């Protein structure tokens, strides 16, 4: 009898979670009436992300080798990435899909310079969904890079 009570409790929790979780995702995927804008550092461009998909921004610094990560939801493979090297040395930046190991690009960014990458140039069908690691390496100084990006289901949003 005690096992039956535990089983019923677990089943009730699973059912409640199954109803609550989709409503949480639905709320995060609704279009809002105004778009948010995300700028990077001083004087960086403004990136206007899709109301659907995912967006991210931040800074990585403190060592000659650092990393950051981002997530591309399935179906939102049109990606725009922006990097601003605020450090004293040239930084090599690589983007790698975690599951497949595929490297989408490697780029050297000089001190004080920025680099914008758009997936549609080399990957018009879009990027794979999933987790990505961005690696930053500078052989002469500590890395100091501002970054931002977004994933969209609309290629046109990545072209501006």
PLY file of the C-alpha trace (Angstrom):
ply
format ascii 1.0
element vertex 160
property float x
property float y
property float z
element edge 159
property int vertex1
property int vertex2
end_header
0.00 0.00 0.00
2.86 2.35 0.83
4.44 1.74 -2.62
1.13 2.58 -4.28
0.99 5.95 -2.46
4.54 6.81 -3.53
3.74 5.77 -7.11
0.58 7.90 -7.15
2.52 10.88 -5.75
5.22 10.51 -8.41
2.61 10.17 -11.14
0.80 13.31 -9.91
4.07 15.26 -9.89
4.96 14.06 -13.41
1.52 15.06 -14.69
1.71 18.49 -13.02
5.20 19.07 -14.41
4.09 17.96 -17.86
1.37 20.60 -17.84
3.47 23.38 -16.31
6.63 23.03 -18.39
5.03 23.59 -21.82
3.34 26.74 -20.51
6.70 28.07 -19.32
8.20 27.49 -22.77
5.18 29.03 -24.47
5.59 32.16 -22.36
9.26 32.52 -23.32
8.51 32.12 -27.04
5.74 34.70 -27.33
6.46 37.74 -29.46
6.60 40.94 -27.48
5.42 44.23 -28.89
8.87 45.82 -28.60
12.27 44.39 -29.44
15.14 44.65 -26.99
18.52 45.90 -28.12
21.86 44.63 -26.92
25.05 46.68 -27.29
28.54 45.52 -26.48
31.07 47.72 -24.71
31.50 51.36 -25.54
30.76 52.21 -29.15
29.86 48.63 -30.13
27.05 47.98 -32.56
23.53 47.40 -31.37
22.27 43.88 -32.01
18.51 43.49 -32.19
17.71 39.83 -31.51
14.72 37.88 -32.65
11.93 37.65 -30.12
12.17 33.91 -30.77
15.39 31.95 -30.37
18.18 32.91 -28.02
20.55 35.83 -27.37
23.64 36.30 -25.22
26.35 38.83 -24.37
29.21 39.28 -21.94
32.95 39.68 -21.51
35.71 37.13 -21.16
39.05 38.15 -19.68
41.76 37.37 -17.17
43.96 34.76 -18.85
45.70 34.11 -22.18
43.16 31.34 -22.88
39.47 31.73 -22.03
36.12 30.52 -23.30
32.44 31.31 -23.34
29.42 29.37 -24.54
26.04 29.80 -26.15
23.06 27.67 -27.14
21.26 27.53 -30.48
17.71 26.18 -30.19
16.70 23.65 -32.86
15.21 25.51 -35.81
16.95 28.81 -34.94
20.25 28.19 -36.73
20.66 31.63 -38.29
23.27 33.16 -35.99
25.01 36.53 -35.74
28.08 36.90 -33.49
29.97 40.05 -32.56
33.37 40.30 -30.86
35.31 43.37 -29.68
38.96 42.84 -28.69
39.62 45.23 -25.80
42.96 43.58 -24.95
46.57 44.41 -25.81
47.24 41.49 -28.19
45.67 39.79 -31.18
43.06 37.21 -30.10
42.28 34.03 -32.01
38.57 33.21 -31.71
37.08 29.80 -32.62
33.47 28.60 -32.49
32.88 24.87 -32.08
29.67 22.81 -31.91
30.04 20.66 -28.80
28.23 17.48 -29.90
29.65 17.16 -33.42
33.03 18.81 -32.79
32.52 20.89 -35.96
34.46 24.18 -35.95
32.40 26.86 -37.67
35.18 29.45 -37.88
38.53 30.60 -36.52
39.37 34.30 -36.78
42.21 36.56 -35.57
41.03 39.90 -34.15
43.61 42.64 -33.61
43.63 44.80 -30.45
40.93 47.48 -30.54
39.20 45.85 -33.52
35.85 44.14 -33.82
34.64 41.19 -35.84
31.08 40.27 -36.81
30.28 36.79 -38.09
27.01 35.82 -39.75
26.18 32.16 -40.31
24.38 32.67 -43.62
27.62 33.58 -45.43
29.16 30.08 -45.16
26.16 28.16 -43.80
23.05 29.44 -45.62
21.01 26.54 -44.23
21.95 27.65 -40.69
23.94 26.16 -37.84
23.16 22.98 -35.96
21.07 23.27 -32.84
22.84 22.68 -29.55
25.64 23.92 -27.35
28.63 25.85 -28.68
31.98 26.72 -27.12
33.81 29.90 -28.11
37.56 29.70 -27.46
39.73 32.80 -27.11
43.54 32.65 -27.21
46.15 35.39 -27.08
49.84 34.47 -27.04
51.12 37.89 -25.97
48.65 39.24 -23.37
45.55 38.40 -21.40
42.31 38.05 -23.36
39.77 40.84 -22.92
36.90 40.40 -25.37
33.32 41.67 -25.27
30.94 39.37 -27.14
27.28 39.24 -28.13
25.12 37.18 -30.41
21.72 35.83 -31.20
20.06 32.88 -32.88
17.03 33.38 -35.08
14.67 31.39 -37.24
14.80 34.22 -39.80
17.98 34.66 -41.88
17.05 38.27 -42.70
17.48 39.27 -39.03
21.17 38.32 -39.18
21.94 40.43 -42.25
21.79 43.88 -40.66
0 1
1 2
2 3
3 4
4 5
5 6
6 7
7 8
8 9
9 10
10 11
11 12
12 13
13 14
14 15
15 16
16 17
17 18
18 19
19 20
20 21
21 22
22 23
23 24
24 25
25 26
26 27
27 28
28 29
29 30
30 31
31 32
32 33
33 34
34 35
35 36
36 37
37 38
38 39
39 40
40 41
41 42
42 43
43 44
44 45
45 46
46 47
47 48
48 49
49 50
50 51
51 52
52 53
53 54
54 55
55 56
56 57
57 58
58 59
59 60
60 61
61 62
62 63
63 64
64 65
65 66
66 67
67 68
68 69
69 70
70 71
71 72
72 73
73 74
74 75
75 76
76 77
77 78
78 79
79 80
80 81
81 82
82 83
83 84
84 85
85 86
86 87
87 88
88 89
89 90
90 91
91 92
92 93
93 94
94 95
95 96
96 97
97 98
98 99
99 100
100 101
101 102
102 103
103 104
104 105
105 106
106 107
107 108
108 109
109 110
110 111
111 112
112 113
113 114
114 115
115 116
116 117
117 118
118 119
119 120
120 121
121 122
122 123
123 124
124 125
125 126
126 127
127 128
128 129
129 130
130 131
131 132
132 133
133 134
134 135
135 136
136 137
137 138
138 139
139 140
140 141
141 142
142 143
143 144
144 145
145 146
146 147
147 148
148 149
149 150
150 151
151 152
152 153
153 154
154 155
155 156
156 157
157 158
158 159
